[in-house]
Amino acid sequence: MSEDFTRLAAIAGAYTEARILQAAVSLGVFDALRGEEALDAAALAAAIGAEARATGLLADALAVMGLLDKDGRRYRLNELSATYLTTGSPRDFSGMVRFEALSWDAWGRLEEAVRAGRPARVPDMYQTDEAETGIFIEAMDSLVRARGDAEITAGALDLAGARRLLDVGPGPATYPIALCRRYPALRVTLYDLPGTLRITERYVRASDVADRIECVAGDYRTDAVPGGQDVVFLSNIIHGEDEATNEVLMRMLADSLAPGGRIIIKDHMLEGSRAETDSGTVFSLLMLLTTAGGRCYSVGEVCGWLERSGLVDVERVELPAPLTSSLVIGHKPS
């Protein structure tokens, strides 16, 4: 019983550690310590433009949380914060932390959303405010790079022989860039909303495979998608839509495939590992708060959409930890 109470108490106050981390990232604490041997509270406060006593309290909390090392009165980065919380690190996770902070107000309205069954913010896919669009897309790239999703996913797929791939809703294009690097003959079309695509293009231009990637703006809810594809890839798209929209979307995407082509869906699945199911169950509440009817779906539901779209040999491919999603793949008859 004591362990149960300890768990309950930790849940009740879990928001405090999240807010401490979010504030530290927003203030630039970790970047201020990057390249420095160590700083005391006064020097750290001067570096981030904050008050010394309050900065010391924050830094002490970060040290207790394992995000800074403390030696006497001086603070320094440790391996965890240097790897995941500093600008320029290949695995910088700060973008995702900033997105979690952006979501704070919506989570504060969870009770209201449950009572009304409606989202807590306008379900605009972060398109209305350009700054929010940037935070959202940076977060997606940050999460994927920090966890290694793109390389793990590319390694789980065999796209040998595929020449044309359509990525629907690519965000920062982290996955298609990784796939292009792995398959030199692959050419990719990125299809996303105009506001997102303006940011996507920056990531593409900064890559070493930009000459094989084309960007096409559109909204799959109202517009057609480019046809003749060997592969259609969707990562973390279906959880933002309701069942009816996903059903229609799969039919349209199946029609866009060349004979023998594949639809590959990567998402949280509710009939997968415990990690997938737990993650998807909680994530569905974020979809309640931010979308018009989205949630996470079971493997059976996703397979049903693909099969009713005329695809065959539908299969689920598990992805290893630390990923909390898996793949569902359907094939168009040759």
C-alpha positions, 0 to 999 in steps of 0.5 A: 500500500505504501508503494501505491501511495508513493506512486499516487503522490508522485502523479499528483505533483508530477507537473512540478518537475515538468514546469521546472524543466520547461522554465529552465529550457525557456530561460536558457539555463543549459545553453548558458552552461554549455562549454563552461567549466561550472558557474555559481548561481550569480554567474548563471543568473547573469548569463540568463538575465535572471535574479541570483537567488531565484536562479540558485533555487532553480538550479538546485532543483535541476540538480536534485532532478539529475539534470545538473551536477552541483559541486559546492556552489557551482553548477555544470552540465552532466551527460544527460543535459549536455546530450539532450538539452543543449542547442546544437547537440545532435540529440537536442530534445529542447524543442519537445520541451518547448512544445510541452510548455505550449500545451500547458494551457490546454492541459489546464482545461482538461476537466472542461474538455471532458465535460464538453467533449470538445477541444480546449484550443482551436483544432488548427493543427498549429497553423494559425500562429506562425510562431506556434507552427514553428514550435510544433514542427521543431518539437517533432524533429527534436523528439525523432532525433533525440530518440532515434526514430527515423534511423530505427524506422528506416532500418525496419523497412525494406524499400529496395525497388521503390522509386517514388514515396509520398510522405503525408504530413511530414512535418520537419521531414526527418523520416523522408530525409533518413529514407533518402539517405538509406535508399539513393534511388528514392525520390520523395514528395512531401505533402503538408499544409502550407504553413507547415511546409514553409518550415519543412522546406528549411529542413529539406534545404539544410539536408544533403538530399534536397535534390531528391525531395519535392514539396507540395502544399495541400490539405488531404481533407479537401485536396487530391494527393499526387498519384503513381506512388510506390510507397505512401508513408504517414507518421503520427497522422491518423491520431489527429483525425476521427474514424470517418476522416481516416477511412476516407483518407486511406481510400484516397491514399490507396488510389494514389498507389501504383500497382504493388505499392504500399501504405506504411502507417507509423503511430501509437497503437492500442493493441501493441506492447504495454509501452505503446498502449500506455503511451497511446492511451494518455496521448489520446487525451492530448488529442481530445484537447487539441483536435476535432475528434482525434485519438489513438487507434487499435491495430484492428481499426487501422488494419480495417481501414486499409483492407476496406481500401482494397489493400492486402497482406496487411501486417503490423511491424513492431519497433523496438524501445525506446520507440512507443509506436509501431508500423502497420503496412498494407499492399496494393495488388499488382 
